[in-house]
Each structure stands twice: as structure tokens, then as C-alpha cells.
Amino acid sequence: MRNALTATLLAILAAICCACARPYVYPGGNGKTSPSLHDDYAIMDDGYRLPLSRWQNKEACVRVVLAAHGLNDYRNAFKTTGGYLAELGIYLIAYDQRGFGDTEGIGFWHGSERLAKDLGIMTRLIRKQYPDCPLYVLGESMGGAVALTSLPYMDPEVQGLILVAPAVWSRSAMPAYQRAALWFAAHTFPDQKFTGEGLDIMASDNIEMLRALGRDPKVIKATRADVLYGIGNLMDGSMTDPDIRITRVLLLYGERDEIIPKAPTCAFITGSSRQSKNQWTVVLYRNGYHMLTRDLQAGTVLRDIGNWLLDAEPGDTALPPDIVGFCGKHWAPVESGNPDE
């Protein structure tokens, strides 16, 4: 009887909490307009402004890459990548996604679909500006999930997709207690902020770079509960459609990644429907962490990206032995779908 009463009280308390709070989604722009691309910003279809940076030399464009950053980061994350690729004649354009960097409503979640539509619009604007230069999309961490979610909105002429430690950790791959905690936090105190301190997670072995990020006022240091919940929705959405309708895919992952777990990453990599329909190149870095393009071995990673972009020949779709062995140790099938919907 006491257990039943306790359960009833908890259920009532949860219902009261849910009635008081819900995850907040920042509203979009003030009206409809024609998207446009400028030197240092882009205007979306709702009038929202996305600041952007360009890295390009004065020679003719060999390739052009649209880059989407990770959670709490902003376009400056691709400074080193853009500088390296520019030397190869590859232009890189990186923009601040809504809620990050220099955008309006920084620190708030703007919705998975809205982020995906923005990336899709950006591909069409860039294709219009560089009609004779093959276009590729690079997504890092959260940006990888956005890229996967945006596939239906992308310009059909996008030639390839580069996924750097993509956030493919859907709720179905999370422990039940983790899903419950995420839901409860977002629906009871959505504005509560979490810093990640005390979790003993290492994002990179490049300590100097990490310290610089800590001093950068544009890098968000504490994340709202409803933003974390939104990221969960985004990662769920990135796994909804198993088919990647892009001709070439490059996926990079570090064995020491402590942000995106190995099991869901391997489940994503080894999906047979993905491997059979696309030209996949998968590279595993034994000493790589989550921030591969800024780790101490970033030079190797950037060379791999540059070489892949310049190689127009079809690659071998078979997974290399090190990936097979790595995922054989860490991968286990997970149920599809979102149990919390």
C-alpha cells in the first residue's frame, strides 16, 4: 500500500511539474523573405541572419565545403581546417548555427528541423554562387547530426558528405536512466544550465586549444537542459532514415572519443543499408579524441580530408579491417525508434 501511495504521489508530482514547464524552442525570424548569401552572413527564408566566415585563396575554386560546427561552438571551429584546405584550392564556408556564436538567441534551442532547413538553404545558396565548383558538406559532432537530418533539404548536386565524430547517439542507444533524466530535466527545470564539470571527460588531447576555447567568450560554457533535450531530438532525427542520398561519404572517428560513445557510432557505421548504396570511406584514429580536426594529430586528419576531397575516383565500400575489429568489440544492436516519444 505504501509503495502504491508513493508511486501515485510521484506521478502527481511529475504531472504538476510537466504542467509548469516545458522545453523552450526559440522562435524563428519575423517573416518570409528570399534567402541570400553575402560575404560574411546569410539570410534565411524567415529573415534570420547567420554570420559566416570564408577561407579561400585567389585561385579558381577546386572544391567548396560548407561546414557545420558542434554543440556550443561556432564557425571559428574551422579556422585551421579552412586555412589548410584553402592552400589546396578548396574553399570552406562555415556559419554560426542558430543559438550559437554571433546569432540572435544564443544559448537557446531553435529546433532540429529549423537547423536542418538552414543547412539545406545554405547548400542551395552556395551552389548558386559557385555553380562550377563541386560542393561538399562537412558536419562536426552536432553538425554531423544536422547534416544527416538536412539531407531532404540539401541541393541535389551536393557531391559528398564528411562526418567528423558525428553525433549519432540516439535515445534508443541510451540507458533508460539517462533517457529519463534528460526528459525530466527538460520538463521540470528547462532553464537549468549544466557545465559538464566533474564528469572527467576529455574532448581532446590538445590542452592549449581547450584552454583557448575556455577563454573564448563566443564558446558557450553552460548548456540549458532543454538544449540538451533538443540535441537528443536532433540525434534521433538523424537516425530516422537509414539511406544517405549522397554519392560519397567520409566518416572520421577517434578510438579515444569520450563524447560520442563507440557502440552507437559502430551501429551507424556498420549499417548494411548504408554500406551497400554509397561510396563510403571510414577512417579510425587510434589516438584520436572527439575534436579530431583540432587534436594534436590534426595534421593527419586534415590531410585525409584534403586527399579525399581531391580524389574523385570511387572508393572501396568495404570497411577496413581496423574498423571491423574495433566495432566487433564495441558494437551491439540497438532497438530502433524513440521509446520516449
Secondary structure, 3 states (H helix, E strand, C coil): CHHHHHHHHHHHHHHHHHHHCCCCCCCCCCCCCCCEECCCEEECCCCCEEEEEEECCCCCCCEEEEEECCCCCCHHHHHHHHHHHHCCCEEEEEECCCCCCCCCCCCCCCCHHHHHHHHHHHHHHHHHHCCCCCEEEEEECHHHHHHHHCHHHCCCCCCEEEEECCCCCCHHHCCHHHHHHHHHHHHHCCCCEECCCCCCCCCCCCHHHHHHHHHCCCCCCCEEHHHHHHHHHHHHHHCCCCCCCCCEEEEEEECCCCCCCHHHHHHHHCCHHHHHHCEEEEEEECCCCCCHHHCCCHHHHHHHHHHHHHCCCCCCCCCCHHHHHHHHHHCCCCCCCCCCC
